[in-house]
């Protein structure tokens, strides 16, 4: 039996999905956040406008690549306000 998703919609984890490939290409396969300490190579997709604040889950214009450094730092800053 398949595991149910713990949140909906499911996370964007497909490493080579067409959506991810298009977004990475649009940003030149570089991190789209670019905070100090940025690792440059993207490993995640990040929502520009978080879905709870009205951003679309799977709209490629609301997604950008983020590196392993920038994604958690940016998420903490967004939560803190």
TAWOKA-V944068 format. One record per residue. PHI is phi in degrees with one decimal (999 if undefined). PSI is psi in degrees with one decimal (NA if undefined). D_LAST is the distance of its C-alpha to the last C-alpha in Angstrom with 1 decimal. Layout:
# TAWOKA-V944068
phi:PHI psi:PSI d_last:D_LAST
phi:PHI psi:PSI d_last:D_LAST
This chain:
# TAWOKA-V944068
phi:999 psi:134.4 d_last:40.1
phi:-72.2 psi:146.1 d_last:36.8
phi:-73.5 psi:137.5 d_last:33.6
phi:-74.2 psi:152.6 d_last:31.3
phi:-68.9 psi:140.0 d_last:27.8
phi:-81.9 psi:-17.1 d_last:25.3
phi:-146.0 psi:155.2 d_last:22.8
phi:-127.2 psi:138.5 d_last:23.7
phi:-71.3 psi:164.9 d_last:23.9
phi:-64.0 psi:154.8 d_last:24.9
phi:-64.0 psi:155.3 d_last:23.0
phi:-87.0 psi:84.3 d_last:24.1
phi:-109.8 psi:-3.4 d_last:26.2
phi:-65.5 psi:114.5 d_last:29.4
phi:-68.3 psi:-22.1 d_last:29.9
phi:-131.4 psi:23.7 d_last:32.3
phi:-64.9 psi:153.5 d_last:31.6
phi:-58.7 psi:-37.2 d_last:32.3
phi:-64.1 psi:-47.3 d_last:28.8
phi:-61.3 psi:-43.6 d_last:27.5
phi:-61.3 psi:-44.1 d_last:30.5
phi:-63.6 psi:-42.2 d_last:29.9
phi:-69.1 psi:-44.2 d_last:26.3
phi:-59.2 psi:-43.4 d_last:27.2
phi:-63.4 psi:-40.6 d_last:30.1
phi:-60.9 psi:-31.6 d_last:28.2
phi:-98.3 psi:12.8 d_last:26.1
phi:67.3 psi:30.5 d_last:29.3
phi:55.7 psi:37.4 d_last:28.5
phi:-127.2 psi:158.2 d_last:25.8
phi:-60.0 psi:134.1 d_last:22.1
phi:-93.1 psi:-2.7 d_last:20.1
phi:-93.0 psi:-53.4 d_last:16.9
phi:67.9 psi:43.1 d_last:18.8
phi:-76.1 psi:162.1 d_last:16.7
phi:-57.5 psi:132.4 d_last:18.9
phi:93.8 psi:4.6 d_last:21.0
phi:-55.4 psi:137.6 d_last:21.1
phi:-91.1 psi:-2.9 d_last:24.0
phi:71.1 psi:-47.9 d_last:24.8
phi:-74.6 psi:119.9 d_last:26.4
phi:-72.9 psi:141.8 d_last:24.2
phi:-127.8 psi:-13.2 d_last:24.3
phi:-135.8 psi:166.2 d_last:21.7
phi:-106.7 psi:139.9 d_last:20.5
phi:-123.9 psi:139.4 d_last:16.9
phi:-80.8 psi:130.2 d_last:15.6
phi:-69.9 psi:-50.3 d_last:14.4
phi:-108.4 psi:114.3 d_last:13.1
phi:-57.3 psi:140.5 d_last:12.4
phi:-53.8 psi:-37.8 d_last:15.3
phi:-63.7 psi:-19.2 d_last:13.6
phi:-100.2 psi:12.7 d_last:12.2
phi:107.6 psi:-2.1 d_last:15.8
phi:-75.5 psi:151.6 d_last:16.4
phi:-82.3 psi:142.1 d_last:19.8
phi:-65.2 psi:-48.6 d_last:20.5
phi:-117.1 psi:19.9 d_last:23.5
phi:-79.2 psi:120.0 d_last:23.5
phi:-66.6 psi:-15.0 d_last:24.2
phi:-85.1 psi:-6.7 d_last:22.6
phi:-106.7 psi:8.3 d_last:19.2
phi:-120.0 psi:146.4 d_last:19.8
phi:-144.2 psi:153.7 d_last:20.0
phi:-73.5 psi:148.8 d_last:21.4
phi:-140.6 psi:143.9 d_last:19.5
phi:-83.5 psi:172.1 d_last:21.2
phi:-65.2 psi:-21.4 d_last:21.0
phi:-83.5 psi:-51.1 d_last:19.1
phi:-69.2 psi:-37.8 d_last:16.4
phi:-58.8 psi:-53.7 d_last:15.6
phi:-69.2 psi:-34.1 d_last:14.4
phi:-65.8 psi:-45.2 d_last:12.7
phi:-63.8 psi:-42.0 d_last:10.8
phi:-61.7 psi:-41.5 d_last:10.0
phi:-64.4 psi:-40.0 d_last:8.7
phi:-65.0 psi:-39.4 d_last:6.4
phi:-65.7 psi:-41.4 d_last:5.3
phi:-67.1 psi:-34.5 d_last:5.4
phi:-73.6 psi:-19.6 d_last:3.8
phi:94.7 psi:NA d_last:0.0
